[in-house]
Amino acid sequence: MKEHTPEERRILLEVAAASIRHGLETGHPLPVRLEDYPESLREPGAAFVTLNLDGRLRGCIGSLQAIRPLVEDVAENAFAAAFRDPRFPPVTAEEYPRLEYHISILSKPEPFPVESEADLLAKLRPGIDGLVLIEGNHRATFLPSVWEQLPDPRQFLANLKIKASLPVDYWSDTIRFERYTVEEFGN
């Protein structure tokens, strides 16, 4: 995955902030005029936007698949993290100036075949891997940054199962995983 330049990163952080400001004023994400951005940011990309307020999580929404231009994905997900994360009330105008932004640009998730839970735990790369769990209608992901709070692979996987609404000890022959890495930056 190609790393973005400091200038491209600055632009994406500005777009995230502008989309939330626009959302506070209009109730909608920032409309992105693609011609206003460098070609590299117009290419399809998948990103998660994480918002922190006073050092605590305030919202996190993202895309696993690159289905729209990266700059548009950041604008949409910043708005969604601020106003549509079901874990939090919408961001207020009073909170806006104190928000911190963190963007994670995902590599394409790749199938991660494993024989068993022990095999999965042995193959996981703490601090590097983002993981998607897929089991029927149950689906959840953890970004690589989650390793900071859950450094033990068993803990990481157990909490991912909980996020997917599965029991901690759940395993089946149909459970699937995908793995990805991220380029992370913030303000």
Sequence and secondary structure as in RCSB ss.txt:
>XXXX:A:sequence
MKEHTPEERRILLEVAAASIRHGLETGHPLPVRLEDYPESLREPGAAFVTLNLDGRLRGCIGSLQAIRPLVEDVA
ENAFAAAFRDPRFPPVTAEEYPRLEYHISILSKPEPFPVESEADLLAKLRPGIDGLVLIEGNHRATFLPSVWEQL
PDPRQFLANLKIKASLPVDYWSDTIRFERYTVEEFGN
>XXXX:A:secstr
     HHHHHHHHHHHHHHHHHHHHHSS     GGGS HHHHSEE EEEEEEETTEEEEEEE SS  EEHHHHHH
HHHHHHHHT TTS    TTTGGGEEEEEEEE   EE   SSHHHHHHH  TTT EEEEEETTEEEEE GGGGGT 
 SHHHHHHHHHHHTT  TT   TT EEEEE EEEEE 
